[in-house]
Amino acid sequence: ADFDAKKKRKVAEIYRALNSDPIDVAVLRRMAISEGGLLTDEIRCKVWPKLLSVNTDDLPPLPGKELREDNKDYQQVLLDVRRSLRRFPPEMPDDQREGLQEDLIDIILHVLKRNPQLHYYQGYHDIVVTFLLVVGNRLATALVEKLSTHHLRDFMDQTMDNTKHILNYLMPIIDQVNPELHDFMQSAEVGTIFALSWLITWFGHVLSDFRHVVRLYDFFLACHPLMPIYFAAVIVLHREQEVLDCECDMASVHHLLSQIPQDLPYESLISKAGDLFVQFPPSELTKEAAQAAEAERTAASTFKDFELASVQQRPDTVLRQRFRLRGEERHRGEERTKSILTKPRTNRFVKLAVMGLTVALGAAALAVVKSALEWAPKFELQIFP
């Protein structure tokens, strides 16, 4: 009864935000982040466009089949979509699924045709199919195009340099919370390849339960573009004991981590990922993520509104942990971090809503989001052989 009452209150708050003038996008972000996310696909159809600033009154026409003619990506997209059987509900009739797979091909080719600066990558279809299943083909086309030119822009370059750069944030995040686990993984030389498919599909490829996938999409759509790498970090941190019990070699640790558990405590991990972003924002991790090179402007670092809110909201104990602590001072730092990570966080969602506030404010926000395109890190990274 208590759960139902909470759910009704949340639904009412979401609709109040949707019906306010102007629409209260900051509240919608908070609702998407907080426990349970947006609750239903019906609500997602209304809220996801607001989180991405997509005008549902001016949607593009449905993509046509002519896009398939002389398209350099068509054959690869076709192969990937044909392999996407498990992304559809198992009880779905074959003819319905086959129709949706055709829609999936058309949406992908439409976005690529309209945005020649974007390059298709294997795994992109895992993100597109999530939107297709939730909001239908016409709205999915608009949402995916906006997402592809913003949050996913990093993965759609001609090279993987930007993707490698984002993966390079993983180990510094782990190091901030659990230096022992970080050092073990470094000794095993496991790298971060195990998290690649997590990152570039927003976990859509690796999670079998669609409910968990859309819950994460609620969270990621409401947050900073780097939030998926923070979520990847909390999964590794959650599995600390399993990792430390492994043989300390690349093959063993990589095998363990690449097999993602299906019974993760998602709400708890979402909460921790949000906490870690607030406590250790990307600006503090850039130096280590860039392997001590001076980082150029990246999609993450241009979101200064998020950064500023994070710095202003973080507790003083965390502010004092800007640099890696050594010896006794490092031990004290670990104890402080543990206390921060375990104490009640009544202001967590307020903080995350503040992070999202300015990107929900129309023209000024759009300028911030557009600035995410002005990036191309060029330092040499040793993530991939």
Residue pairs with C-beta under 8 A, 6 or more apart in sequence:
7 36
7 39
10 31
10 34
10 36
10 39
11 39
11 43
13 27
13 31
14 27
14 28
14 31
14 38
14 39
14 43
14 47
16 24
16 27
17 23
17 24
17 25
17 27
17 28
17 31
18 28
18 46
18 47
18 50
22 362
23 50
25 50
25 51
25 356
25 360
25 361
26 353
26 356
26 357
26 360
27 353
28 47
28 50
28 51
28 222
28 360
29 51
29 222
29 223
29 352
29 353
29 356
29 357
29 360
30 222
30 349
30 350
30 352
30 353
30 356
31 37
31 38
31 47
32 38
32 47
32 51
32 218
32 219
32 221
32 222
33 218
33 219
33 222
33 223
33 270
33 274
33 349
33 352
33 353
34 349
35 267
35 271
36 215
36 267
37 214
37 215
37 218
37 219
38 44
38 47
38 48
38 218
41 134
41 135
41 214
44 134
44 135
44 214
44 218
45 134
45 135
45 136
45 139
48 131
48 134
48 135
48 143
48 217
48 221
49 55
49 56
49 139
49 142
49 143
51 221
51 222
52 143
52 146
52 147
52 150
52 221
53 146
53 365
53 366
53 369
54 139
54 142
54 143
54 146
56 139
56 142
59 138
59 139
59 141
59 142
60 110
60 138
60 141
60 142
60 145
62 106
62 137
62 138
62 141
63 106
63 107
63 109
63 110
63 141
64 106
65 106
67 106
67 109
67 110
67 113
68 74
68 105
68 109
71 109
71 112
71 113
73 108
73 109
73 112
73 120
74 105
74 109
76 120
76 122
77 105
77 108
77 109
77 120
77 125
78 105
80 122
80 124
80 125
81 101
81 104
81 105
81 108
81 125
82 101
84 101
84 104
84 125
84 126
84 129
85 97
86 208
87 126
87 129
87 130
87 133
87 204
88 97
88 100
88 129
88 133
89 210
100 129
100 132
100 133
103 132
103 137
104 125
104 128
104 129
104 132
106 137
107 128
107 132
107 137
107 140
107 141
107 144
108 120
108 124
108 125
108 128
108 144
110 141
110 145
111 118
111 141
111 144
111 145
111 148
112 118
112 120
114 145
115 145
115 148
115 149
118 148
118 149
118 153
118 156
119 156
119 157
119 158
120 156
121 155
121 156
121 200
123 197
123 200
123 201
123 205
124 152
124 155
124 156
124 200
124 201
126 201
126 202
126 204
126 205
127 144
127 147
127 152
127 201
127 202
127 204
128 140
128 144
129 204
130 202
130 204
130 210
130 213
130 214
130 217
131 139
131 140
131 143
131 144
131 147
132 140
133 210
134 140
134 214
134 217
135 143
148 156
149 373
150 225
150 369
150 372
150 373
151 220
151 221
151 225
153 299
153 372
153 373
154 162
154 163
154 165
154 166
154 225
154 299
154 375
155 162
155 163
155 199
155 200
157 163
157 376
160 384
161 376
161 377
161 378
161 381
162 298
162 299
162 375
162 376
162 377
163 196
163 199
163 200
164 381
164 383
164 384
165 289
165 290
165 298
165 377
165 379
165 381
166 199
166 226
166 229
166 300
167 192
167 195
167 196
167 199
167 229
167 383
168 192
168 289
168 290
168 291
168 381
168 383
169 226
169 229
169 282
169 285
169 289
169 300
170 192
170 195
170 229
170 232
170 233
170 236
171 182
171 185
171 186
171 192
171 288
172 280
172 285
172 288
172 289
173 229
173 230
173 233
173 276
173 280
173 285
174 181
174 182
174 185
174 233
174 236
174 237
175 182
175 288
175 324
176 276
176 279
176 280
176 285
176 321
176 337
177 233
177 237
177 276
177 337
177 341
178 237
178 240
179 330
179 334
180 244
181 236
181 237
181 240
181 243
181 244
184 243
184 244
184 248
185 236
185 243
185 253
187 248
188 246
188 248
188 249
188 250
188 252
188 253
189 249
189 250
190 250
190 253
190 254
190 257
191 250
191 254
191 383
191 384
192 383
193 254
193 383
193 384
194 254
194 257
194 258
195 229
195 232
195 236
195 257
197 205
197 206
198 205
198 206
198 228
198 232
198 235
198 260
199 228
199 229
199 232
202 213
202 216
202 217
202 220
202 228
203 212
203 213
203 216
203 228
203 231
203 260
204 213
204 217
206 260
207 213
207 216
207 260
207 262
208 262
209 262
212 264
212 266
215 266
215 270
216 231
216 266
216 270
219 227
219 231
219 270
219 273
220 227
220 228
220 231
222 352
222 356
223 274
223 277
223 352
223 355
223 356
224 277
224 282
224 300
224 303
224 306
224 355
225 299
225 300
225 303
225 372
226 277
226 282
226 300
227 273
227 274
227 277
230 273
230 274
230 276
230 277
231 269
231 270
231 273
233 273
233 276
234 269
234 272
234 273
234 276
235 260
235 264
235 269
236 243
236 257
237 272
238 264
238 265
238 269
239 256
239 257
239 261
242 256
243 253
243 256
243 257
246 252
246 253
246 256
247 253
271 345
271 348
272 341
274 348
274 349
274 351
274 352
275 340
275 341
275 345
275 348
277 310
277 352
277 355
278 310
278 313
278 314
278 348
278 351
278 352
278 355
279 314
279 315
279 318
279 337
279 340
280 318
281 306
281 307
281 310
281 311
281 314
282 289
282 300
282 301
282 307
283 301
283 307
283 310
283 311
284 322
286 295
286 298
286 301
287 295
289 295
290 377
290 379
291 379
291 380
291 381
291 382
293 379
293 380
295 301
295 377
295 379
296 375
296 376
296 377
296 378
296 379
297 374
297 375
298 375
298 377
299 372
299 373
299 375
301 307
301 375
302 368
302 371
302 372
302 374
302 375
303 359
303 368
303 372
304 368
305 355
305 357
305 358
305 359
305 365
305 368
306 355
306 356
306 359
309 351
309 354
309 355
309 357
309 358
310 351
310 355
311 319
313 347
313 351
313 354
313 355
315 340
317 336
317 339
317 340
318 336
318 337
318 340
321 333
321 336
321 337
324 330
325 331
325 332
325 333
325 334
358 364
358 365
358 368
359 365
359 368
359 369
